[in-house]
């Protein structure tokens, strides 16, 4: 499920450090933690009480308040801040890069859609400046093309582990308390009863009859509820600006011999199989 032997047999780390990827994971954790700690130390050295430049400053402010009030069992601690920054880096790298790689692959497979996206950007934004978040409402087809790619090529098909807090019955199935639950988003995004033709790449499904972007209740790439992805707004902003910016400036063309099948490489996240792409300046 998570693409790792260690997930099923964690004891292998004691006898196969290299083959199981345990050494690679340990090294990555050390490098990432050191990077995050340097960010924290730099902020502590330049922090001005009452002035919050970003998340780290806001967190340091809460830590100072808790320490001054001598609160025991407090939530805001430096170790917790380190964990938050680590989660943001780890969760924000793979999902966004894989989503963009799938989106660009869809543009190679559907040059007609790519052309419509470019023309919309050219008419609404022009070519003298890059698209910004303020342009989203005018780039409806561009957003729809990106959303349709995210629906068809979902990089996080199985949601993270959850736990039932009490005995529960769900659609006739009994879930005792403390049952581990995984949510299959893939089945939702590819449900024929909901989408009609889920195997077809059709951005128009996210555009209403009045020409506005349709926010479908069954399109949940960032989850739902209290455990919804904390990086949702950042990811949406980054994906839109990068996708629109690239298609504004470049025509995407497949290199000779490139396999355009949207084949996914399995793992905890789904990644597109490596492909070659040519960026032709417009």
VMD Tcl script that draws the C-alpha trace (Angstrom):
set ca {
  {0.00 0.00 0.00}
  {2.73 2.48 0.87}
  {5.26 1.15 -1.61}
  {7.77 0.07 1.01}
  {8.83 -3.23 2.51}
  {9.30 -1.42 5.80}
  {5.58 -0.63 5.96}
  {4.73 -4.33 6.10}
  {7.85 -5.65 7.84}
  {9.46 -2.83 9.86}
  {11.85 -5.28 11.54}
  {13.74 -5.58 8.24}
  {15.48 -2.31 9.06}
  {17.69 -4.22 11.51}
  {19.04 -6.65 8.89}
  {18.63 -4.89 5.52}
  {19.49 -1.25 6.14}
  {20.28 -0.39 2.54}
  {18.02 -2.72 0.55}
  {14.85 -1.66 2.36}
  {15.61 2.04 1.99}
  {15.98 2.53 5.73}
  {19.35 4.26 5.35}
  {17.94 6.58 2.68}
  {14.97 7.46 4.88}
  {17.23 8.13 7.87}
  {19.53 10.36 5.81}
  {16.57 12.28 4.36}
  {15.12 12.80 7.85}
  {18.46 14.11 9.14}
  {18.92 16.54 6.24}
  {15.32 17.79 6.38}
  {15.35 18.20 10.16}
  {18.64 20.12 10.02}
  {17.21 22.41 7.33}
  {14.07 23.07 9.41}
  {16.09 23.70 12.57}
  {18.22 26.28 10.75}
  {15.02 28.07 9.68}
  {13.83 28.12 13.28}
  {17.18 29.37 14.63}
  {17.38 32.10 11.98}
  {13.88 33.26 12.89}
  {14.68 33.23 16.61}
  {17.73 35.41 15.98}
  {15.75 38.02 14.04}
  {12.34 37.72 15.71}
  {10.77 40.98 16.89}
  {8.00 40.47 19.51}
  {4.60 41.39 18.13}
  {5.69 41.25 14.48}
  {4.78 38.00 12.75}
  {6.39 37.61 9.35}
  {5.25 34.04 8.74}
  {4.18 30.77 10.33}
  {7.44 30.30 12.23}
  {7.20 33.75 13.81}
  {3.58 33.11 14.78}
  {4.56 29.80 16.36}
  {7.50 31.33 18.23}
  {5.13 33.98 19.56}
  {2.78 31.29 20.92}
  {5.73 29.47 22.49}
  {6.81 32.68 24.25}
  {3.28 33.30 25.54}
  {3.01 29.75 26.89}
  {6.42 29.93 28.56}
  {5.63 33.29 30.13}
  {2.37 31.95 31.51}
  {4.23 28.85 32.77}
  {1.69 26.54 31.14}
  {2.37 22.86 31.67}
  {1.47 20.27 29.01}
  {1.35 23.02 26.42}
  {0.79 22.40 22.72}
  {3.17 25.01 21.31}
  {6.74 23.71 21.67}
  {9.84 23.89 19.53}
  {9.79 20.14 18.85}
  {6.22 20.48 17.61}
  {7.19 23.38 15.36}
  {9.96 21.25 13.89}
  {7.42 18.50 13.16}
  {5.03 20.95 11.50}
  {7.75 22.29 9.20}
  {8.90 18.76 8.39}
  {5.33 17.73 7.49}
  {4.90 20.77 5.26}
  {8.09 20.00 3.33}
  {7.48 16.26 2.97}
  {3.79 16.60 2.12}
  {4.32 19.55 -0.19}
  {7.07 18.21 -2.44}
  {5.92 14.95 -3.98}
  {2.18 15.60 -4.34}
  {2.55 18.94 -6.10}
  {5.39 17.85 -8.40}
  {3.61 14.61 -9.38}
  {0.35 16.50 -9.96}
  {2.11 18.92 -12.32}
  {3.86 16.09 -14.15}
  {0.51 14.38 -14.72}
  {-1.06 17.69 -15.82}
  {1.70 18.33 -18.36}
  {1.32 14.75 -19.60}
  {-2.39 15.40 -20.16}
  {-1.46 18.45 -22.22}
  {0.80 16.27 -24.39}
  {-2.01 13.76 -24.85}
  {-4.60 16.45 -25.60}
  {-2.99 19.22 -27.68}
  {-6.46 20.66 -28.44}
  {-6.99 21.28 -24.73}
  {-3.49 22.72 -24.44}
  {-4.28 25.13 -27.26}
  {-7.52 26.28 -25.62}
  {-5.73 26.83 -22.31}
  {-3.01 28.92 -23.95}
  {-5.52 31.01 -25.92}
  {-7.56 31.69 -22.78}
  {-4.46 32.82 -20.88}
  {-3.34 34.96 -23.81}
  {-6.74 36.69 -24.06}
  {-7.32 37.15 -20.31}
  {-3.78 37.88 -19.12}
  {-1.70 38.65 -22.18}
  {1.98 37.82 -22.51}
  {3.66 40.76 -20.79}
  {3.23 39.36 -17.26}
  {2.76 35.97 -15.62}
  {-0.68 34.86 -14.41}
  {-1.44 35.64 -10.76}
  {-4.01 34.38 -8.31}
  {-6.18 37.39 -9.16}
  {-6.59 35.93 -12.67}
  {-8.15 32.63 -11.55}
  {-11.75 33.75 -12.02}
  {-10.99 34.69 -15.62}
  {-9.09 31.49 -16.42}
  {-12.00 29.11 -16.00}
  {-10.99 26.61 -18.69}
  {-7.40 26.60 -17.43}
  {-8.59 25.73 -13.93}
  {-10.97 23.09 -15.31}
  {-8.15 21.44 -17.29}
  {-5.99 21.28 -14.17}
  {-8.84 19.93 -12.03}
  {-9.71 17.27 -14.59}
  {-6.09 16.13 -14.62}
  {-6.13 15.95 -10.82}
  {-9.32 13.86 -10.98}
  {-8.07 11.36 -13.57}
  {-4.46 11.16 -12.37}
  {-4.90 11.32 -8.63}
  {-1.54 11.06 -6.88}
  {-2.98 10.19 -3.46}
  {-5.62 7.51 -4.17}
  {-5.76 6.10 -0.65}
  {-6.08 8.60 2.20}
  {-3.89 8.35 5.26}
  {-4.80 6.06 8.12}
  {-7.78 6.95 10.30}
  {-9.21 5.29 13.40}
  {-12.81 4.79 14.46}
  {-13.32 6.37 17.90}
  {-16.39 4.28 18.73}
  {-18.34 1.27 17.47}
  {-19.76 2.34 14.13}
  {-21.91 0.89 11.36}
  {-21.13 2.20 7.87}
  {-23.29 1.03 4.94}
  {-24.12 -2.16 6.79}
  {-20.53 -2.91 7.80}
  {-19.64 -2.99 11.48}
  {-16.49 -1.07 12.45}
  {-15.49 -1.78 16.06}
  {-13.80 0.97 18.04}
  {-10.12 1.50 17.11}
  {-10.56 -0.04 13.65}
  {-8.00 1.28 11.15}
  {-9.83 2.94 8.27}
  {-8.50 3.94 4.85}
  {-10.54 6.12 2.48}
  {-10.46 5.09 -1.18}
  {-10.62 8.41 -3.03}
  {-9.84 6.70 -6.32}
  {-13.18 4.86 -6.28}
  {-14.94 8.20 -5.79}
  {-13.10 10.05 -8.55}
  {-13.59 7.21 -11.04}
  {-17.21 6.35 -10.16}
  {-19.30 6.01 -13.36}
  {-22.50 6.83 -11.52}
  {-21.05 10.19 -10.47}
  {-19.03 11.16 -13.54}
  {-20.62 9.24 -16.41}
  {-17.40 8.78 -18.38}
  {-14.59 8.95 -15.77}
  {-12.02 7.42 -18.16}
  {-12.40 10.37 -20.54}
  {-10.35 13.53 -20.07}
  {-13.01 16.24 -20.34}
  {-12.35 19.59 -18.59}
  {-15.84 20.79 -19.52}
  {-17.29 18.66 -16.72}
  {-15.99 21.29 -14.29}
  {-17.61 24.21 -16.12}
  {-21.24 25.14 -15.47}
  {-23.82 26.07 -18.11}
  {-23.22 29.73 -17.27}
  {-19.48 29.40 -17.93}
  {-18.41 29.44 -14.30}
  {-16.11 26.96 -12.58}
  {-18.10 24.12 -11.03}
  {-16.96 23.04 -7.56}
  {-18.23 19.45 -7.50}
  {-18.92 17.98 -4.05}
  {-17.45 14.65 -5.14}
  {-14.13 16.19 -6.18}
  {-12.10 16.01 -2.99}
  {-8.38 16.02 -3.85}
  {-7.49 17.49 -0.45}
  {-9.80 15.40 1.70}
  {-12.68 16.49 3.87}
  {-13.43 17.36 7.47}
  {-11.13 18.23 10.34}
  {-8.25 16.22 8.86}
  {-8.42 18.02 5.49}
  {-5.00 18.75 4.00}
  {-3.46 21.71 5.84}
  {-1.55 22.72 2.72}
  {-4.60 22.93 0.47}
  {-4.52 26.66 -0.21}
  {-0.78 26.69 -0.81}
  {-0.99 23.69 -3.15}
  {-3.89 25.19 -5.13}
  {-2.06 28.48 -5.54}
  {1.24 26.85 -6.52}
  {-0.34 24.41 -8.99}
  {-2.42 27.10 -10.70}
  {0.37 29.65 -11.08}
  {2.93 27.10 -12.29}
  {0.53 25.35 -14.69}
  {-0.81 28.61 -16.15}
  {2.63 30.24 -16.25}
  {4.22 27.38 -18.18}
  {1.37 27.09 -20.71}
  {1.42 30.85 -21.23}
  {5.08 30.84 -22.27}
  {5.60 27.40 -23.80}
  {4.09 24.89 -26.17}
  {4.50 21.39 -24.76}
  {5.55 18.79 -27.32}
  {6.42 15.13 -26.70}
  {9.95 14.09 -27.57}
  {10.40 11.36 -30.17}
  {9.55 7.95 -28.77}
  {7.85 9.29 -25.64}
  {5.18 6.99 -24.26}
  {2.12 9.14 -23.58}
  {0.16 6.53 -21.69}
  {-0.70 7.88 -18.21}
  {1.03 4.95 -16.54}
  {1.47 5.40 -12.81}
  {4.36 4.12 -10.73}
  {2.94 2.65 -7.53}
  {3.83 3.73 -4.03}
  {2.31 5.69 -1.18}
  {1.77 8.36 -3.85}
  {1.23 7.61 -7.52}
  {3.83 9.14 -9.82}
  {3.70 9.28 -13.62}
  {6.12 7.05 -15.43}
  {9.13 9.06 -16.61}
  {8.56 10.74 -19.96}
  {10.43 13.24 -22.14}
  {8.93 16.62 -22.97}
  {10.03 19.54 -25.16}
  {9.22 23.11 -24.10}
  {8.95 25.30 -27.20}
  {9.02 29.01 -26.45}
  {5.93 30.81 -27.79}
}
mol new
graphics top color blue
foreach p $ca { graphics top sphere $p radius 0.5 }
foreach p [lrange $ca 0 end-1] q [lrange $ca 1 end] { graphics top cylinder $p $q radius 0.2 }
display resetview
